């Protein structure tokens, strides 16, 4: 299999300077604002994005070293396979978050509900479209036992450094 080279299109800036005590999902980061500084050569790609209330960001977990195939995620006390979790210590260290789009000024994209570290390399931006991005009648595996757990109160710790 050949290697894949991915180059960042910009940087995500947030108030989160350390992984400890960060929100573990965007829904738990209500009111937490940040911004994206898009590289100038990609600004034309922002055309018509401002009409969306939410965008999905694909980014690189730039502070993660190595990976683990089984992890104890933040929402459980038992180990699960990495691909059955959203834990960051992954073979390709790629993260995904759907955030609220607040506005765009030139190459700066203002966002809210940020759950990533300051200085995170941005790989891509996609508009959030509920008809395509949401599903009904889904099963959530091991998370079923924690479906009523309040994410707003959960915060990250040092386990995925």
N, C-alpha and C positions, 0 to 999 in steps of 0.2 A: 504494500500500500504506500502511496506517495505521501509526502508531507504536505500540509496545508499551511500557508502563510496568511495570517490575518493582521492587518495594520489598523491601529485605532483611527477613528475619524474625529476624535475630540477627547475631552476630559470632563468628567463629572466632578463638580465641587460641592461638598456638603459640610455640615457642621461636625460630622463624625470623624474625629482625628484618630480614634483608637477603636478596635473591634469590640472592646468591652463595653457593655451597656447599650449597644446599638439596638434599634428595633430589628426584629428578625424577618419582617415582611413589610411592604409598603403600607398596608392597611393599619399597621401598628405605628406608623410615622405620620399620622394626621397632624397637619400644621408645621411639619418640619420641611423647611424650604432649602433649595439648592439651585444650582444652575449648571448648564452644559456650555462649555466653550468649544464650539465646533471649529475644526480647522477650516481656514478660508476657502480652500478648494471644494468644500462640500456644501457651502451656504446655499447654492442654487437648489439643492435637494430638499430644502425646507419649504419650498413653494407649496402653498395650500395646507401645510400642516397645522397652522394656527386655528383652523376650523374644528379641530378635534379637542375634546375635553381631556382625554387621556392618551398617553403614548406608552409603548412598551420599549424599554431600553435593554439592549443586550450588551454586556460588558465583561471585562476580564477581572477576576478576583486577583488583583496584582500583589497582594500581600500573602497569598497562600503559597506554601512550599510543600511539595509532594502531595500525595493523596492517600485516602484510605478507602478500601472497598466496603468496609462495614463501619458504621458510625452510630453513636448515640445522638440523635437529633435533639434540638431544643424542646420539641413537643413530646418527648418520651424519655423513659429511663432504660429502655431496652435497645440493643443494637439492631440496626436494619442495614440492608444493602444500600450503598450510596445512591443507586439509581431509583430507590424507593423513597428517597428523601430530597429535600431541597438544600441540603447541607453544602457549604462552599468548598470543602476539601475534596475536589473532584478530579478525575484524570485530566480534563482540559480546563479546569478552573474558569468556567463560563457561568455568569450569572444573568438572570432575567428578572426585571421588575416592571410592573405597570404603574406609572405615576401620573399625577395630575399635571397637565400642561397649563401654565399660568400666562405665558406670553413669549414672544420672540422679538428680539431687537438685534438686527444684523446677524452676527454669528453666535449670539448668546440666547440660549433657550432656558427660560425660567420654569422650574418644576417644583412640585410639592409632593410629600410622602416619600422622601428619600430614605432608603435603607441601605445605602452603600457607603464605603469609606471615601473620605475626601481624597481627590486625586485619582479616582478610578478611571482607567482607560475605557472609553466608549467604543464599542465595535459597530453597533447599528441602532437605528431608531425605526420603529414601526408604529403606525397609527393603531389605536385600540378600537376595534369594531365589535360591539357586543354580539351581533348576530353570528359572527364567525368565531369570536374568541371565548364565548361562554358556552357551556353545555348543560343540558338538563338530564336527569336520571343517570347520574354518575355514581360510581362506587369509589370509596376513598381508602380502601385497604386498612392498614394498621391505624390510620388517623381517625377512623370511625370512633374509637373509644375516647378520643380527645376532641371531637368535633365541637363541643361547647366550651372548650378552653379559650380564655380571653387572650388573644395574641397581643392586644394593646399593652398588657402588663408583662409579657415575656421580653427579655433582653438577652443579647448575646453575651458570651463569656469567652474565656481563653481556649476553649476546646478545639477550635479550628484554626489556630495560628500556625 
